[in-house]
Amino acid sequence: MAPRPKLSGIQRQALALYRGFLRAARLKSPEERQMIESVVSAEFRENARSVDRRNFVYIEYLIRRGKRQLDQLKNPDITGLSTLRINKASSIP
């Protein structure tokens, strides 16, 4: 088995954030857990596909936003996640 390449600091932060979401999802009901896991997985995959790896400012912004969302999700009164879609190509008249 070949050794894994070392992860950068931002990669470690993103992976820790992803794992944090999965851990927080375990504290919710089974239906909520499944929904949270699917939303989190889809968001991380979409950002991994669409965000340029060299755009550190935007990646750091996404990590900060994710940390805030994770803190909210850890609240026992919160039952799930919602996503906000922003059309990057649209322009405001």
Secondary structure, 3 states (H helix, E strand, C coil): CCCCCCCCHHHHHHHHHHHHHHHHHCCCCHHHHHHHHHHHHHHHHHHHHHCCCCCHHHHHHHHHHHHHHHHHHCCCCCCCCCCCCCCCCCCCC
